[in-house]
Amino acid sequence: ELIKRLWLNRDASGSTKSINAWQTIIAGGIAGSIGPLCNNPMDVIKTRLMRQETVPGKELKYKGLIHAFFTIWKEEGFLALYNGLIPRLMRLSPGQAITWSIVEQVNKLFEIYLPSY
């Protein structure tokens, strides 16, 4: 919504028009990227915790969420927490871009054909 508000077209009278389809696609793509950027480290940690081997008599590499976070950061660097981000963005961002573009177009149709709702 923030990106949408920044792009809203205003005519000479100051009234707001709707944004263009290409703008909704870009805004949807940006919105679809924010979620993976924020939660990718947690997904990496969750995957590492789930996939670690449990050998009787041997201590686990990751003891919990916080321990796994700092162990990964220390041993592999901070960017290791973002492993797999690019394929995830390539999957989610276009889907959100298309979804939000369609939502905006349908809203425009409702405003034209059902203005009282």
C-alpha positions as CSV (number, residue, x, y, z in Angstrom):
1,E,0.0,0.0,0.0
2,L,2.9,2.4,0.7
3,I,4.4,1.9,-2.7
4,K,0.9,2.2,-4.2
5,R,0.3,5.5,-2.4
6,L,3.6,6.9,-3.6
7,W,2.7,6.2,-7.2
8,L,-0.9,7.4,-7.1
9,N,-1.5,9.7,-10.1
10,R,-3.1,13.0,-9.3
11,D,-4.8,15.1,-11.9
12,A,-4.9,18.9,-12.1
13,S,-7.8,19.2,-9.7
14,G,-5.9,17.1,-7.1
15,S,-8.2,14.1,-7.2
16,T,-6.5,10.7,-7.1
17,K,-6.5,8.3,-10.0
18,S,-5.7,4.6,-9.9
19,I,-2.2,3.4,-10.6
20,N,-1.1,1.7,-13.8
21,A,-0.9,-2.0,-14.3
22,W,2.9,-2.1,-14.5
23,Q,3.1,-0.2,-11.2
24,T,0.9,-2.8,-9.5
25,I,3.1,-5.5,-10.9
26,I,6.3,-3.8,-9.5
27,A,4.6,-3.1,-6.1
28,G,3.4,-6.7,-5.8
29,G,6.9,-8.0,-6.7
30,I,8.4,-5.8,-4.0
31,A,5.8,-6.9,-1.5
32,G,6.4,-10.5,-2.4
33,S,10.1,-10.1,-1.7
34,I,9.9,-8.6,1.8
35,G,8.6,-11.8,3.5
36,P,11.3,-14.1,2.2
37,L,14.0,-11.5,3.0
38,C,12.7,-11.3,6.6
39,N,12.1,-15.0,7.4
40,N,14.8,-16.8,5.3
41,P,17.2,-17.0,8.2
42,M,14.6,-18.8,10.3
43,D,13.9,-21.2,7.5
44,V,17.6,-22.0,7.2
45,I,17.9,-22.6,10.9
46,K,14.7,-24.7,11.0
47,T,16.1,-26.8,8.1
48,R,19.4,-27.3,9.8
49,L,17.8,-28.3,13.0
50,M,15.5,-30.8,11.3
51,R,18.2,-32.3,9.1
52,Q,21.0,-32.8,11.7
53,E,21.9,-36.4,12.3
54,T,21.2,-37.8,15.7
55,V,23.9,-40.4,16.6
56,P,23.6,-42.1,20.0
57,G,26.4,-40.9,22.3
58,K,27.3,-38.0,20.0
59,E,26.3,-34.4,20.8
60,L,24.1,-32.5,18.4
61,K,25.7,-29.8,16.3
62,Y,22.8,-27.4,16.9
63,K,21.2,-27.4,20.3
64,G,18.4,-24.9,19.6
65,L,17.3,-21.9,17.7
66,I,19.7,-19.3,19.1
67,H,22.6,-21.8,19.2
68,A,22.0,-22.7,15.6
69,F,21.8,-19.0,14.6
70,F,25.2,-18.1,16.1
71,T,26.9,-21.3,15.0
72,I,25.9,-20.8,11.4
73,W,26.9,-17.1,11.6
74,K,30.3,-18.0,13.2
75,E,31.2,-21.0,11.0
76,E,29.8,-19.9,7.7
77,G,29.2,-16.2,7.9
78,F,26.1,-14.1,8.1
79,L,25.2,-14.6,4.4
80,A,24.8,-18.3,5.0
81,L,21.5,-17.5,6.8
82,Y,20.3,-16.4,3.4
83,N,21.1,-19.6,1.5
84,G,18.4,-20.5,-1.0
85,L,17.0,-17.0,-1.1
86,I,17.3,-16.4,-4.8
87,P,15.3,-19.5,-5.9
88,R,12.7,-18.6,-3.3
89,L,12.4,-15.0,-4.6
90,M,12.2,-16.2,-8.1
91,R,9.2,-18.3,-7.1
92,L,7.3,-16.0,-4.7
93,S,7.9,-12.5,-6.2
94,P,6.4,-13.1,-9.6
95,G,3.4,-14.8,-8.1
96,Q,2.7,-11.9,-5.7
97,A,3.2,-9.4,-8.6
98,I,0.6,-11.2,-10.7
99,T,-1.8,-11.6,-7.8
100,W,-1.7,-8.0,-6.8
101,S,-2.0,-6.8,-10.4
102,I,-5.1,-8.9,-10.8
103,V,-6.6,-7.7,-7.5
104,E,-6.1,-4.1,-8.5
105,Q,-7.6,-4.7,-12.0
106,V,-10.7,-6.4,-10.4
107,N,-11.0,-3.6,-7.9
108,K,-11.1,-1.1,-10.8
109,L,-13.8,-3.1,-12.5
110,F,-15.9,-3.1,-9.3
111,E,-15.5,0.7,-9.0
112,I,-16.7,1.1,-12.6
113,Y,-19.6,-1.4,-12.6
114,L,-20.6,-1.4,-8.9
115,P,-19.7,2.1,-7.7
116,S,-22.1,1.9,-4.7
117,Y,-20.3,-1.1,-3.1
